[in-house]
Structures are given as structure tokens and as C-alpha cells.
Amino acid sequence: MHRRDFIKMTTSALALGAVGGQSGIASGVAPQGVVGEAMNVAAFHAARRFAETRFGRIAYIDRGAGEVALFLHGFPLNSFQWRGAIDRLSAHRRCVAPDFLAMGYTQVAEGQSVTPDAQVEMLLALLDQLAITSVDLVANDSGGAVAQLFVTRHPERVRTLLLTNCDTEMDCPPPALLPVIEMSKQGVFVDQWLAPWRADKALARSAEGIGGMCYADPAHPGDEAIECYFAPLLSSPWRKGLAHAYAIALERNCLEGIEPLLKRCSVPTRILWGTGDTIFSAQSPDYLDRSFGNSQGVRRLAGSKLFWPEERPDVIAEEARRLWGLA
């Protein structure tokens, strides 16, 4: 599908509510009247805004006021992953949660790279568009790799860093991701994994699905979350190709050589790690603790898997408030 056709299709779908979302003009003013409200999928779609950048139209959620917290999601999720944390923290921060290039509801410009390096540059453009000078950074999974690149390249833009289970220099990509990368090279990952999970949500929550792989609670992810995460990635051949490009871009170790930069990093950094994670190495949190020059230590969450921030938003909120000096 040609890019122009995709934009026309997406615009029509948004107008009809088929994909969900609200076409908004990016601004430096946070929306009012939403702090403390529960963000179900309908509220999430209604709250979505778009920032026009050279990378494309970047979808993001923007709630609260004051100093900004920037939330970076995992793969193949989107900013809906952070709804619980945003519900709890939007009284303390202006919470901004974008969808990465190729993920969620962001509309990528034709020919645009979706590598981790490109994600860093996109985030800079988004923050500049929103007149945001510095952030408290919160990240999970591949978003954690992007966060490490961001904080070492642009430390002046980061006040604090809260890292959850994610890539490290010694585990990037993790071996568990290699089959996904290979399937993406063949152009079949989305159709062979995500499509069946979307069609059979019990399968998605089973031991063979994303639930068993990445969530500790067998009730997760819920039906709404599955639809919210996978529907946009399955919406067209163009979007499938972008999802594959995202996965393929994770094959190169984007964190190679970063350890000396982490050691020089003065940003206060806290590491939260689910010990039930079968994707990333159990040695990674200690590596991060040793490597970051201003580490605030590690907290381990017994039995929690990769996407635990979605299941345990109270922990994210508790640790964020403490790191931000609010507890």
C-alpha cells in the first residue's frame, strides 16, 4: 500500500472511530480535567493527540501539569501500557507517553527509519514540539534501550531515570527475541503471532501467548489491551511491514560500547526488575546498578515478568515518587 493511501485510510478510520483516537494539534499545554480519572481503552483513544514532526505524526498521551514524566513502552505494545502509572502519577507530573515509530497509533513518514537511534531523535523532536526542556524518564523493554541511548546522548534533558526490565549492553538483543527477528525478516511475525493472538484472546493469555511469555497474572493482557496493542499493527500491509522493521532493527546491539557513558552519567537512576522475566538476563539489573554512575539501587519484584509495569502500576508510582523526591 502506498503511503498516501495509508494516510487516507487512517484518517478515515479515525473519523469513524474504527481505530480510535483524536486528531489534535501538538502544544505545550497539558489537557485539563483528566487528572485522577481511570484510563480505560475508550479514555485512552479519546485522549490521544498527534504531534506533526519530520518523522511523521507522533501519537501520544498527555495528562497532568507541571514538570514532565516521559514514559517509553515495550515491543509490541504502545503507550496504553502506562495507563495505570499515568492514572497514579498525573497528580504529580505532566505525564507524556508517546507511541514509538512503527508501534501503536503513530503514523510514520514514508521512508523513515524506525531503529533505536531514530526513536531517540523522534523523542527529541517531540519534546521540542511540546516545548519540554527536561523529563523524568520511565522505560520498559526496548524502550529501556532507547532510554539508555537518550540519557547518555542528551543528559541535560533528563532529571531522573526509572528503568524496568529491558535490554543491556550484554543482552541486546536477548536470545529470546531472535526467533521474532528471524520471522520478521521473513515477513511473517505479525500474521503468525499477533494475528492469532488478536483473534483468540484466550490463546494470547495462554502459556503459548504473549500473556504466558511476558505477564505473571493469567488474566493479563485483557481483551481491551490485546485489541489496543495489535489492531494498529495488523491494520494494513504497510503497518505490518513497519512492525517487522522495528523488530529487525533490534538485531544490532544498539548499546554496544555504552558502559563508559553510563558510568559518567550523573542522572539519578533507579532499577526495578521482575525476577520471573524469561526474556532478559537475570544478571542485567546488577549490571545496570554497577554501570550507572548515579545508580539508586535495584528493587527486585519476585515472580514478575517483562511487562510487569502494566500489572503493578502502584510499584511504578511508589518508586517514581521516591525518585522524584515526593515520597
C-alpha positions in Angstrom: 0.0 0.0 0.0 1.4 3.4 -0.9 2.0 5.8 2.0 -0.6 8.3 0.6 -3.2 5.5 0.6 -2.3 4.6 4.2 -2.7 8.2 5.4 -6.1 8.5 3.6 -7.2 5.1 5.1 -6.0 6.0 8.6 -7.6 9.5 8.6 -11.0 8.0 7.5 -10.7 5.3 10.2 -10.0 7.9 12.9 -13.0 9.9 11.7 -15.3 6.9 12.0 -13.8 5.8 15.3 -12.7 2.5 13.8 -9.1 2.8 15.1 -9.9 5.2 17.9 -8.1 8.4 18.7 -8.4 12.1 18.4 -6.6 14.2 15.9 -5.1 17.0 18.0 -2.6 19.8 17.4 0.6 19.5 19.5 1.0 22.2 22.0 2.9 22.9 25.3 -0.3 23.0 27.3 -1.4 19.8 29.0 -5.1 18.9 28.8 -7.1 19.8 31.9 -9.9 17.9 33.8 -8.4 14.4 33.4 -6.1 14.0 36.4 -7.1 11.1 38.5 -9.6 9.7 36.0 -9.3 6.0 35.2 -7.9 5.5 31.7 -9.7 2.6 30.1 -9.3 2.0 26.4 -12.1 4.4 25.5 -10.5 7.2 27.5 -7.1 6.3 26.1 -8.3 6.6 22.5 -10.2 9.9 23.3 -7.2 11.4 24.9 -4.7 10.7 22.1 -3.1 13.6 20.4 -0.7 13.9 17.5 2.5 15.9 17.0 3.5 16.8 13.5 7.2 16.1 13.1 9.6 15.2 10.2 9.3 11.6 11.5 5.6 11.5 10.9 2.5 12.2 13.2 3.6 11.0 16.6 0.7 9.7 18.7 1.0 10.5 22.4 -1.0 10.8 25.7 -0.6 14.0 27.7 -2.1 14.2 31.2 -1.5 16.3 34.2 0.6 19.5 34.6 3.9 20.7 35.8 7.3 19.0 35.3 7.2 16.3 32.7 7.5 12.5 33.1 8.1 10.7 29.8 7.1 7.1 29.5 8.6 4.7 27.0 6.8 1.5 26.2 7.9 -2.0 25.2 7.5 -4.1 22.0 5.0 -4.8 20.5 3.0 -2.6 22.9 2.2 1.1 22.9 1.6 3.9 25.4 -1.5 2.1 26.7 1.0 0.1 28.7 1.4 3.0 31.1 -2.2 3.9 31.7 -2.1 2.7 35.4 1.0 4.5 36.2 -0.3 7.7 34.5 -3.5 7.4 36.5 -1.4 7.4 39.7 1.2 10.0 38.7 -0.6 12.6 36.7 -1.4 14.5 40.0 2.4 14.9 40.4 3.7 15.3 36.9 2.6 16.1 33.4 2.7 12.6 32.0 3.6 12.2 28.4 3.6 8.8 26.8 4.3 8.5 23.0 3.9 5.6 20.7 7.2 4.7 19.2 7.8 4.8 15.4 6.2 1.7 13.9 4.2 0.9 17.1 0.7 1.9 18.3 -1.0 4.8 16.6 1.9 6.8 15.4 1.8 7.4 11.6 5.3 7.1 10.3 6.6 9.2 7.4 7.4 7.3 4.2 11.0 6.1 4.1 11.5 6.9 7.8 13.9 4.6 9.8 12.5 3.0 12.9 15.8 2.0 14.6 16.5 2.8 18.2 18.7 5.7 17.1 15.8 7.1 15.1 13.5 6.7 18.1 15.9 8.9 20.2 15.8 11.6 17.5 12.0 11.3 17.3 11.7 11.8 21.1 13.9 14.9 20.9 11.6 16.3 18.1 8.5 15.5 20.1 9.8 17.2 23.3 10.9 20.3 21.3 7.5 20.4 19.6 5.8 20.4 23.0 8.3 22.9 24.4 9.5 20.4 27.0 13.1 21.0 28.2 13.7 18.1 30.6 11.9 15.0 31.8 11.8 12.3 34.4 12.2 9.2 32.1 10.4 5.9 32.8 11.0 3.0 30.5 10.4 -0.7 29.9 11.7 -3.4 27.4 13.1 -2.0 24.1 12.0 1.4 25.5 14.7 0.9 28.1 17.4 0.6 25.4 16.1 3.8 23.9 16.2 5.4 27.3 19.8 4.5 27.8 20.7 6.0 24.5 18.7 9.1 25.2 20.2 9.7 28.7 23.8 9.2 27.6 23.4 11.4 24.5 21.2 14.1 26.0 21.8 14.0 29.8 20.8 17.7 30.1 17.2 16.7 29.0 16.8 14.0 31.8 16.3 14.8 35.5 15.8 11.1 36.7 15.7 7.7 35.1 13.5 4.8 36.2 14.4 1.6 34.3 12.4 -1.6 34.4 13.2 -5.0 32.7 15.0 -4.0 29.5 18.0 -4.5 27.2 21.5 -4.0 28.5 24.8 -3.9 26.6 25.4 -7.5 27.5 21.9 -8.7 26.5 20.9 -6.7 23.4 19.1 -8.3 21.7 18.2 -11.1 24.2 18.3 -14.6 22.7 14.6 -15.0 23.2 14.0 -12.3 20.7 16.0 -13.9 17.9 13.1 -16.0 16.6 10.9 -12.9 16.4 13.6 -11.1 14.4 14.0 -14.0 12.0 10.2 -14.2 11.5 10.2 -10.5 10.9 12.9 -10.9 8.2 10.6 -13.4 6.5 7.7 -11.0 6.8 5.5 -13.5 8.8 5.8 -12.5 12.5 2.7 -10.2 12.6 0.5 -12.7 10.8 1.7 -15.8 12.5 1.9 -14.5 16.1 0.0 -11.2 16.6 -3.0 -12.0 14.3 -3.9 -15.4 16.1 -3.5 -13.7 19.5 -5.8 -10.9 18.5 -8.4 -13.4 17.1 -8.2 -15.7 20.1 -7.6 -13.6 23.2 -7.6 -16.7 25.5 -4.7 -18.0 23.3 -2.9 -14.7 23.8 -3.1 -15.1 27.5 -2.0 -18.7 27.5 1.4 -20.2 28.1 1.9 -20.1 24.3 0.9 -16.4 24.0 2.2 -13.0 25.0 0.5 -13.4 28.3 2.4 -16.5 29.4 5.6 -15.1 28.0 5.5 -11.6 29.4 2.8 -11.4 32.2 2.6 -13.1 35.6 -1.1 -12.7 36.0 -3.0 -15.2 33.8 -5.8 -12.6 33.4 -3.4 -10.3 31.5 -3.3 -8.8 29.0 -7.0 -8.1 29.0 -9.2 -8.2 25.8 -9.1 -4.4 25.5 -5.3 -4.3 25.8 -4.8 -7.0 23.2 -7.0 -5.2 20.8 -5.4 -1.8 21.5 -1.9 -3.2 21.0 -2.3 -5.4 18.0 -5.1 -3.8 15.9 -3.0 -1.0 14.6 -0.1 -3.3 13.7 -2.5 -5.5 11.7 -4.4 -2.7 10.0 -2.6 -2.8 6.7 0.4 -4.4 4.9 2.2 -1.1 5.4 1.8 -1.3 9.2 2.8 -5.0 9.2 6.0 -4.0 7.4 6.8 -1.3 9.9 6.3 -3.7 12.8 8.7 -6.1 11.1 11.2 -3.3 10.5 11.0 -2.4 14.2 11.9 -6.0 15.2 14.7 -6.3 12.6 16.2 -3.1 13.8 16.7 -4.7 17.3 19.1 -7.3 15.8 22.0 -4.9 16.0 23.3 -4.3 19.6 22.5 -0.6 19.8 24.0 -0.4 23.3 27.4 -1.7 22.2 30.1 0.4 23.9 27.7 2.3 26.1 29.0 1.2 29.5 31.7 4.0 29.9 29.0 6.6 29.1 26.7 5.1 31.7 29.5 5.3 34.3 29.9 9.0 33.5 26.1 9.6 33.7 25.1 11.7 36.8 21.4 11.3 36.3 19.8 9.6 39.4 18.8 6.1 38.2 16.6 3.5 39.8 16.3 -0.1 38.5 13.2 -2.2 39.1 13.4 -5.8 37.9 10.8 -8.6 37.7 12.6 -11.8 38.6 10.2 -14.0 36.6 11.3 -12.5 33.3 12.2 -15.2 30.8 13.2 -12.7 28.1 16.1 -10.7 29.6 19.0 -12.0 31.6 18.7 -12.2 35.4 22.2 -10.6 35.6 21.1 -7.5 33.9 19.8 -5.5 36.9 23.2 -5.9 38.7 25.0 -4.9 35.5 22.9 -1.7 35.3 23.5 -1.0 39.0 27.2 -1.3 38.6 27.3 0.6 35.3 25.2 3.7 36.1 27.3 6.4 37.7 24.5 7.6 39.9 22.5 4.4 40.5 20.0 4.5 43.3 20.0 0.7 43.6 17.9 -2.2 42.4 14.5 -3.4 43.6 13.5 -6.9 42.6 9.9 -8.0 42.2 9.6 -11.7 42.8 7.9 -13.6 40.0 7.1 -10.6 37.9 7.7 -10.9 34.2 8.7 -8.5 31.4 5.6 -6.4 31.2 5.0 -6.2 35.0 4.7 -2.3 34.9 1.2 -2.8 33.3 0.2 -5.2 36.1 1.8 -3.4 39.0 1.4 0.3 38.4 1.4 1.0 42.2 5.0 0.0 42.3 5.9 2.3 39.4 4.1 5.2 41.1 5.7 4.4 44.5 9.2 4.3 43.1 8.8 7.2 40.8 7.5 9.5 43.7 10.5 8.4 45.8 13.0 9.0 43.0 11.4 12.4 42.3 11.7 13.4 45.9 8.0 13.4 46.5 7.7 10.4 49.0 
